[in-house]
């Protein structure tokens, strides 16, 4: 899956490791309406898990990414040493006249 056309990056997390990943990312959470995430694995691997039922897990390895859709409950699962970050994308806001 790829990000929809027209989205622009507006932020990103710092790089997390298995030792520094916030507990919130290991538990089900979502993004705001209109905000897409790009879960990027820089080294190692992790599981991107969509909440169920049933849960659906996808392994994301170094150099790959997973697309996080707005408002979809998800979490990450650690499978060993890893470095990853999340970029946030949304449609640009219309400029005021």
C-alpha distances in whole Angstrom, upper triangle without the diagonal:
4,7,9,12,15,14,17,17,20,20,19,21,23,22,23,24,25,28,27,24,25,26,24,21,22,23,21,20,18,17,19,18,17,16,12,12,10,12,13,15,18,20,21,18,17,16,13,15,14,18,19,21,20,18,15,14,12,14,12,15,17,15,11,9,7,6,9,10,14,16,15,17,16,17,17,20,21,22,24,25,22,21,18,18,16,15,16,15,16,18,21,24,26,29,33,35
4,6,9,12,11,13,14,17,18,17,19,22,21,22,24,25,29,27,24,25,27,24,21,23,24,22,21,18,17,18,18,15,14,10,11,9,11,12,15,18,20,21,19,19,18,15,17,16,20,22,24,23,21,18,17,15,16,14,16,17,14,11,9,8,6,10,10,13,17,16,18,17,19,19,21,23,24,26,26,22,21,18,17,14,13,13,12,13,15,18,21,23,26,30,32
4,7,9,7,10,11,14,15,15,18,20,21,22,24,26,29,27,24,24,26,23,21,23,23,21,19,16,14,16,15,12,11,8,8,8,11,13,16,18,22,23,21,20,19,16,18,17,20,22,25,24,22,19,19,17,18,16,18,19,16,14,11,10,7,9,9,11,15,14,17,17,19,19,22,24,25,27,27,23,21,18,16,13,11,11,8,10,11,14,17,20,23,26,29
4,6,6,10,12,15,17,18,20,23,24,25,28,29,32,30,27,27,29,26,23,26,26,23,21,18,16,16,14,11,11,9,11,11,15,16,20,22,25,27,24,23,22,19,21,19,22,24,26,26,24,22,22,20,22,20,22,22,20,17,14,13,10,11,10,12,15,16,19,19,21,22,25,27,29,31,30,27,25,22,19,16,14,13,10,9,9,13,16,18,21,24,27
4,6,9,12,15,17,19,22,25,25,27,30,32,34,32,30,30,32,29,26,29,29,27,24,21,18,18,17,13,13,12,14,14,17,18,22,24,27,29,27,26,25,22,24,23,26,28,30,29,28,25,25,23,25,22,24,24,21,19,17,16,13,15,14,15,19,19,22,23,25,25,28,30,32,33,33,29,27,24,21,18,15,14,11,10,9,11,15,16,19,22,25
4,7,10,13,16,18,21,24,25,27,30,33,35,32,30,30,32,29,27,30,30,27,25,21,18,18,16,12,12,12,14,15,18,20,23,25,28,30,29,28,27,24,26,25,27,29,32,32,30,28,28,26,27,24,26,26,23,21,19,18,15,16,15,15,19,20,23,24,26,26,30,32,33,35,34,30,28,24,22,18,15,13,10,8,6,8,11,13,15,19,21
4,7,9,12,14,18,21,22,24,27,29,31,29,26,26,28,25,23,26,26,24,21,18,15,15,13,10,9,8,11,11,15,17,20,22,26,28,26,25,25,22,23,22,25,27,30,30,27,26,25,24,25,22,24,24,21,19,16,16,13,13,12,12,16,18,21,21,23,23,27,28,31,32,31,27,25,21,18,15,12,10,6,5,5,7,10,13,15,19,22
4,6,9,12,15,18,20,22,26,28,30,27,25,25,27,25,23,26,27,25,22,19,15,15,15,11,10,10,11,12,15,16,20,21,25,27,26,25,25,22,24,24,26,29,32,32,29,27,27,25,26,23,24,23,21,19,17,17,14,14,14,14,18,19,22,22,23,24,27,28,30,31,30,26,23,20,17,14,10,8,5,6,6,6,10,13,14,18,21
4,6,8,12,14,16,19,22,25,26,24,22,22,24,22,20,23,24,23,20,17,14,15,15,12,10,9,9,10,13,13,17,18,22,24,23,23,23,20,23,23,25,28,31,31,28,26,25,23,24,21,22,21,19,18,15,15,13,13,14,14,17,19,21,20,21,21,25,26,28,28,27,23,20,17,13,11,7,6,4,7,9,9,12,15,17,20,23
4,7,11,14,16,19,22,25,26,23,21,21,23,21,19,23,24,23,19,17,13,13,14,12,10,10,10,12,14,15,19,20,23,26,25,24,24,22,24,24,26,29,31,32,29,28,27,25,26,23,24,23,21,20,17,17,15,15,15,15,17,19,21,21,21,22,25,26,29,29,28,24,21,18,14,11,8,6,6,7,9,9,11,14,16,18,22
4,7,10,13,15,19,22,22,19,18,17,20,18,17,20,21,21,18,16,13,14,16,14,11,11,10,11,12,13,16,17,21,23,22,21,22,20,22,22,24,28,30,31,28,27,25,24,24,21,22,21,19,19,16,16,15,14,16,15,17,19,20,19,19,19,23,23,26,26,25,21,18,15,11,9,6,5,7,10,13,13,14,18,19,22,25
4,7,9,11,15,18,19,16,14,14,17,16,14,18,19,19,16,15,13,14,17,16,12,11,9,9,10,10,13,14,17,19,19,18,19,17,20,21,23,26,29,29,26,25,23,21,21,18,19,18,17,16,14,14,14,13,15,15,17,18,19,17,17,16,19,20,22,23,21,17,14,11,7,6,4,6,9,12,15,16,18,22,23,25,29
4,6,8,12,15,15,12,11,11,14,13,11,15,17,17,15,15,13,15,18,18,14,13,10,11,10,10,12,13,16,18,17,16,18,16,19,20,22,26,28,28,25,24,22,21,20,17,18,17,17,17,14,15,15,14,17,17,18,19,18,16,15,14,17,17,20,20,18,15,12,9,6,5,7,8,12,15,19,19,21,25,26,28,32
4,6,10,13,13,10,10,11,15,15,13,16,18,20,18,18,17,19,22,21,18,17,14,13,12,11,12,12,14,16,17,16,19,18,20,22,24,28,31,30,27,26,23,22,21,18,18,16,17,17,16,17,18,17,20,20,22,22,21,19,17,16,18,17,20,19,16,13,10,8,6,8,9,12,15,19,22,22,24,28,29,31,35
4,7,10,11,9,9,11,15,15,13,15,18,20,19,19,18,21,24,23,19,18,14,13,11,10,9,9,11,13,14,14,16,16,19,22,24,27,30,29,26,24,22,20,18,15,15,13,14,15,14,16,17,17,20,21,23,22,21,19,16,14,16,15,17,16,13,10,6,5,5,8,10,14,17,21,24,25,27,31,32,34,38
4,7,8,5,5,8,11,12,10,12,15,17,17,18,18,21,24,24,20,19,15,14,11,11,10,10,11,12,12,12,14,15,17,20,22,25,28,27,23,23,20,19,17,15,14,13,15,16,15,16,17,17,21,21,22,21,20,17,14,12,13,11,14,13,10,8,5,5,6,9,12,15,19,22,26,27,29,33,34,37,40
4,5,5,6,9,12,14,12,12,16,18,19,20,21,24,27,27,23,22,18,16,13,12,10,10,9,10,10,10,13,15,17,20,22,26,28,27,23,22,19,18,16,14,14,13,15,16,16,17,19,19,23,24,25,23,22,18,15,12,12,9,11,10,7,5,5,7,9,12,16,19,22,26,29,31,33,36,38,40,44
4,6,6,9,11,13,11,11,14,17,18,20,22,25,28,28,25,23,19,18,15,14,12,12,11,10,10,9,12,14,16,19,21,24,26,25,21,21,18,17,15,14,14,14,17,17,17,18,20,20,23,25,25,23,21,17,14,11,10,7,9,7,6,6,7,9,12,14,18,21,24,28,31,33,35,39,40,43,46
4,6,9,10,14,13,12,16,19,20,22,23,26,30,30,27,25,22,21,17,17,15,15,14,13,14,13,16,17,19,22,23,27,29,28,24,24,21,21,19,18,18,17,20,21,20,21,23,23,26,27,27,25,23,20,16,14,13,10,12,10,9,9,10,12,14,16,20,22,26,29,33,34,36,40,41,44,47
4,6,9,11,11,11,15,18,18,20,20,24,27,27,24,23,19,19,16,16,14,15,14,14,15,14,16,17,19,22,23,26,28,28,24,24,22,21,20,18,18,18,20,20,19,20,22,21,24,24,24,24,21,19,15,13,13,12,14,13,11,10,9,10,11,14,17,19,23,26,30,31,33,37,38,40,44
4,6,8,7,8,11,14,14,16,17,20,24,24,21,20,16,16,13,14,13,14,14,14,13,12,13,14,15,18,19,22,25,24,21,21,18,18,17,16,16,16,19,18,17,17,19,17,20,21,21,20,18,15,11,10,10,9,13,12,11,10,9,9,10,11,15,17,21,24,27,29,31,34,36,38,42
4,5,6,7,9,12,12,14,16,18,22,23,20,19,16,17,14,16,16,17,18,17,17,14,15,15,16,18,18,22,24,24,21,21,19,20,19,18,19,20,22,21,19,18,19,17,20,20,19,19,16,14,11,10,12,12,15,16,15,13,13,12,12,12,16,17,21,23,27,28,30,33,35,37,41
4,5,5,7,10,11,14,16,19,22,24,21,20,18,19,16,18,18,20,20,19,17,15,15,15,15,16,16,19,22,22,19,20,18,19,19,19,21,21,24,23,20,19,20,18,20,20,19,18,15,13,10,10,11,11,15,16,16,15,15,14,14,15,18,19,23,25,29,30,31,35,37,39,42
4,5,5,8,7,10,12,15,19,20,18,17,15,17,15,17,18,20,21,20,18,15,15,14,14,15,14,18,20,21,17,19,17,19,19,19,21,22,24,22,19,18,18,15,17,17,15,15,12,11,8,9,12,13,17,18,18,17,16,15,14,13,16,16,20,22,25,27,28,32,34,36,39
4,5,7,7,10,11,15,18,19,16,15,13,14,11,14,14,17,18,17,15,12,12,10,11,12,13,16,19,19,16,16,14,15,16,15,17,18,20,18,16,14,15,13,15,15,14,13,11,8,6,6,9,10,14,16,16,14,14,12,11,11,14,15,18,20,24,26,27,31,33,35,39
4,7,9,12,14,18,21,22,19,18,16,16,13,16,15,18,18,17,14,11,10,10,10,12,12,15,17,17,14,15,13,14,15,15,17,19,21,19,17,16,17,15,17,18,16,15,12,9,5,5,6,8,12,14,15,14,14,13,14,14,17,18,21,23,27,29,31,34,37,39,43
4,6,10,13,16,19,21,19,18,16,17,15,18,18,21,22,20,18,14,12,11,10,11,10,13,15,16,13,14,14,16,17,17,20,22,24,22,19,17,17,15,16,16,14,13,9,8,5,8,9,12,15,17,19,17,18,16,16,15,18,19,21,23,27,29,30,34,36,38,42
4,7,11,14,16,18,16,16,14,16,15,18,19,22,23,22,19,15,13,11,9,8,7,10,13,13,11,13,13,15,17,17,21,23,24,21,19,16,16,12,14,13,11,9,6,5,5,8,11,14,17,20,21,19,20,18,17,15,18,17,20,21,24,27,28,32,34,36,40
4,7,10,13,15,13,13,12,15,14,17,19,22,23,23,20,16,15,12,11,10,9,13,15,16,14,15,15,17,18,18,21,23,24,21,18,15,14,11,12,11,8,8,5,6,6,10,13,16,19,22,22,20,20,17,16,13,15,14,17,18,21,24,25,28,31,32,36
4,7,9,11,10,10,10,13,13,16,19,22,24,24,21,18,16,12,12,10,10,13,16,17,15,15,16,17,19,18,21,23,23,21,17,14,12,8,8,7,5,5,5,6,8,12,15,18,21,23,24,21,21,17,15,13,14,12,14,14,18,20,21,25,27,29,33
4,7,8,6,7,8,11,12,16,19,21,24,24,22,19,18,14,14,13,13,17,19,20,18,18,18,18,20,19,22,23,23,20,17,14,12,8,8,5,5,7,8,9,11,14,17,20,23,25,25,22,21,17,15,11,12,9,10,11,14,17,17,21,24,25,29
4,6,5,8,10,14,16,19,22,25,27,28,26,23,21,18,18,16,16,19,21,23,21,21,21,22,24,23,26,26,26,23,20,17,14,11,9,6,6,9,11,13,15,18,21,24,27,29,29,26,24,21,18,14,14,10,11,10,13,15,15,18,21,23,26
4,6,8,11,15,17,21,24,27,29,30,27,25,23,19,19,17,17,19,22,23,21,21,22,23,25,24,27,28,27,24,21,18,15,12,9,5,6,9,12,14,17,20,24,26,29,31,31,28,27,23,20,16,15,12,11,9,11,14,14,17,20,21,25
4,7,10,13,16,19,23,25,28,29,27,25,24,20,20,18,19,21,24,25,23,22,23,23,25,23,26,27,25,23,19,17,13,11,9,6,8,11,14,16,18,21,24,27,30,32,31,28,26,22,19,16,14,10,8,6,7,10,11,14,17,19,23
4,7,10,13,16,19,22,25,26,24,22,21,17,18,16,18,21,23,24,22,21,21,21,22,21,23,24,22,20,16,14,11,9,7,5,8,10,13,14,16,18,22,24,27,28,28,24,22,19,16,12,10,7,6,5,8,11,12,16,18,21,24
4,7,10,13,16,19,22,23,21,19,18,14,16,14,17,19,22,22,20,19,18,17,19,17,20,20,19,16,13,11,7,6,5,5,9,10,12,12,14,16,19,22,24,26,25,22,20,16,14,10,8,6,5,6,9,12,15,18,21,23,27
4,6,9,13,15,18,19,17,16,15,12,14,13,16,19,22,22,19,17,16,15,16,14,17,17,16,14,10,8,6,5,7,8,10,11,12,11,12,13,16,18,21,22,22,18,16,13,10,6,6,5,6,9,12,15,17,21,23,26,29
4,6,10,12,15,17,15,14,14,11,14,14,17,20,23,23,19,17,16,14,14,11,13,14,12,10,6,6,5,6,9,11,14,13,14,13,13,13,16,17,19,20,20,16,14,10,8,5,5,6,8,11,14,17,19,23,25,28,32
4,7,10,12,13,11,10,10,8,12,13,16,19,22,21,18,16,14,12,11,9,11,11,11,9,5,5,6,7,11,13,15,14,14,11,11,9,12,13,15,17,16,12,11,7,6,5,7,9,11,15,18,20,23,26,29,32,35
4,6,9,11,10,10,12,11,14,16,19,22,25,24,21,18,16,13,12,8,9,8,7,6,4,7,9,11,14,17,19,17,18,15,14,12,14,14,15,16,14,11,9,6,5,6,8,11,13,17,20,22,25,28,30,33,36
4,6,7,7,8,10,11,14,17,20,23,26,24,21,18,15,13,10,7,6,5,6,6,6,9,12,13,17,20,21,20,19,16,14,11,12,12,12,12,11,7,6,4,7,9,11,15,17,20,24,26,28,32,34,37,40
4,7,8,10,14,14,18,21,24,27,29,28,24,22,19,16,13,10,8,5,6,8,9,12,15,17,20,23,25,23,23,20,18,15,15,14,14,13,11,7,5,5,8,11,13,16,19,22,25,27,30,33,35,38,41
4,7,10,13,15,18,21,24,27,30,28,24,22,19,16,13,10,7,4,7,10,11,14,17,19,23,25,27,25,24,21,18,15,15,12,12,10,8,5,5,7,11,14,16,20,22,26,29,31,33,37,38,42,45
4,7,11,13,17,20,23,25,27,26,22,20,16,14,11,9,6,5,9,10,12,14,18,19,23,26,27,25,23,20,17,13,12,10,9,7,6,4,7,9,12,15,18,21,24,27,31,33,35,39,41,44,47
4,7,10,13,16,19,22,24,22,18,16,13,10,7,6,4,6,9,9,10,12,15,17,20,23,24,21,20,16,14,10,9,8,7,7,7,6,8,9,12,14,17,20,22,26,29,31,34,38,40,43,46
4,7,9,13,16,18,20,19,15,13,10,8,6,6,7,9,12,11,10,10,14,14,18,20,21,18,17,13,10,7,6,5,5,7,9,7,9,9,11,13,16,19,21,24,28,30,33,36,39,41,45
4,6,10,12,15,17,15,11,10,6,5,4,6,9,12,14,12,11,10,13,13,16,18,19,16,14,10,8,6,5,6,7,10,12,11,13,11,13,14,17,19,21,24,27,30,32,36,38,41,44
4,7,10,13,15,14,10,8,6,5,6,7,10,13,14,12,9,7,9,9,12,15,15,12,11,7,6,5,6,9,11,14,15,13,14,12,12,12,15,16,18,20,24,27,29,32,35,38,41
4,6,9,11,10,7,6,4,6,9,10,14,17,18,15,13,10,11,10,12,15,14,11,9,5,5,6,7,11,12,16,18,16,17,15,16,15,17,18,20,22,25,28,30,33,36,39,42
4,6,9,9,6,5,6,9,12,13,17,20,21,17,15,11,11,9,10,12,11,8,6,4,7,9,11,14,16,19,21,19,20,18,18,16,18,18,19,20,23,27,28,32,35,37,40
4,6,7,5,7,9,12,15,16,20,23,24,21,18,15,15,12,12,13,11,8,6,5,8,10,12,16,18,21,23,22,23,20,20,18,20,20,21,22,25,28,30,33,36,38,42
3,4,4,7,10,13,17,19,22,26,27,23,21,17,17,15,15,16,14,10,9,9,11,14,15,18,20,24,26,25,26,24,24,22,24,23,24,25,28,31,32,35,39,41,44
3,5,8,12,15,18,21,24,28,29,26,23,20,20,18,17,18,16,13,11,12,14,16,17,20,22,25,28,27,28,26,26,24,27,26,27,28,30,33,35,38,41,43,46
4,6,10,13,16,19,23,26,27,24,22,19,19,17,17,19,17,14,12,12,14,15,16,19,20,24,26,26,27,25,26,24,26,26,27,28,31,34,36,38,42,44,47
4,7,10,13,16,19,23,24,21,19,16,16,15,15,17,16,12,10,9,10,12,12,15,17,20,23,22,23,22,22,21,23,23,25,26,29,32,34,37,40,42,46
4,7,10,13,16,20,21,18,16,13,14,13,14,17,16,12,11,9,10,11,12,15,15,19,22,20,22,20,21,19,22,22,23,25,27,31,33,36,39,41,45
4,7,9,13,16,18,15,13,11,13,13,15,18,17,14,12,10,9,9,9,12,12,16,18,17,18,17,18,17,20,21,22,24,27,31,33,36,39,42,45
4,6,10,13,14,11,10,8,11,12,14,18,18,15,14,11,11,10,10,12,12,15,17,15,17,15,16,16,18,20,21,23,26,29,32,35,38,41,44
4,6,10,12,9,10,9,12,14,17,20,21,18,17,13,12,10,9,10,9,12,14,12,14,13,15,16,18,20,22,25,28,30,33,37,39,42,45
4,7,8,6,6,7,11,12,16,19,20,18,17,14,13,10,10,11,10,12,13,10,11,10,12,13,15,18,19,22,25,28,31,34,37,40,43
4,6,6,8,10,13,16,19,22,24,21,21,17,16,13,12,11,10,11,11,9,10,10,13,14,16,19,21,24,27,30,33,36,38,41,45
4,5,8,11,15,17,21,23,25,23,23,20,18,15,15,13,13,12,11,8,8,9,11,14,15,19,21,24,27,29,32,36,37,41,44
4,7,11,14,16,20,23,25,23,24,20,19,16,17,16,16,16,15,12,11,10,12,13,14,18,19,22,25,27,30,33,35,38,41
4,7,10,13,17,20,22,20,21,18,17,14,16,15,15,16,15,12,12,10,12,12,13,16,17,20,23,25,29,32,34,37,40
4,7,10,13,16,18,17,17,14,14,12,14,15,16,17,16,13,12,9,10,9,10,13,14,17,20,22,25,29,31,34,37
4,6,10,13,15,13,14,11,12,11,13,15,16,18,18,15,14,11,11,9,11,12,13,16,19,22,24,28,30,33,37
4,6,10,12,11,13,11,12,12,15,18,19,21,21,18,17,13,12,10,10,10,10,13,15,18,21,24,27,30,33
4,7,9,7,9,8,10,11,15,17,19,21,22,19,18,14,12,9,10,9,10,12,15,18,20,23,26,29,32
4,6,6,9,9,12,14,18,20,23,25,25,22,21,18,16,12,12,10,10,11,13,17,19,22,25,27,31
4,6,9,10,13,16,19,22,25,27,28,24,23,19,17,13,13,10,10,9,12,15,16,20,23,25,28
4,6,9,12,15,19,22,25,27,28,25,24,21,19,15,15,13,13,13,15,18,19,22,25,27,30
4,6,10,13,16,20,22,25,26,23,23,20,18,15,16,14,15,15,18,21,22,25,28,30,34
4,7,11,14,17,20,23,24,22,22,19,18,15,17,16,17,18,21,24,25,28,31,33,36
4,7,10,14,16,19,20,18,18,16,15,13,15,15,17,18,21,24,26,29,32,34,38
4,7,10,13,16,17,15,16,13,13,12,15,15,18,20,24,26,28,31,34,36,40
4,7,10,12,13,11,12,11,11,11,15,16,19,21,25,28,29,33,35,38,42
4,6,9,11,11,13,12,14,14,18,20,22,25,29,31,33,37,39,42,45
4,6,8,8,10,11,13,15,19,21,24,27,31,33,35,39,41,44,47
4,7,8,12,13,16,18,21,24,26,29,33,35,38,41,44,46,50
4,6,10,12,16,18,22,25,28,31,34,36,39,43,44,47,51
4,7,10,14,17,20,23,27,30,34,35,38,41,43,46,49
4,6,10,13,17,20,23,26,30,32,34,38,39,42,46
4,7,11,14,17,20,24,27,29,31,35,36,39,43
4,7,10,14,17,20,24,25,28,31,33,36,39
4,7,10,13,17,20,22,24,28,29,32,36
4,7,10,13,17,19,21,25,26,29,33
4,7,10,14,15,18,21,23,26,29
4,7,11,12,14,18,20,23,26
4,7,9,12,15,17,20,24
4,6,9,12,15,18,21
4,6,9,12,15,18
4,6,9,12,15
4,6,9,12
4,6,9
4,6
4
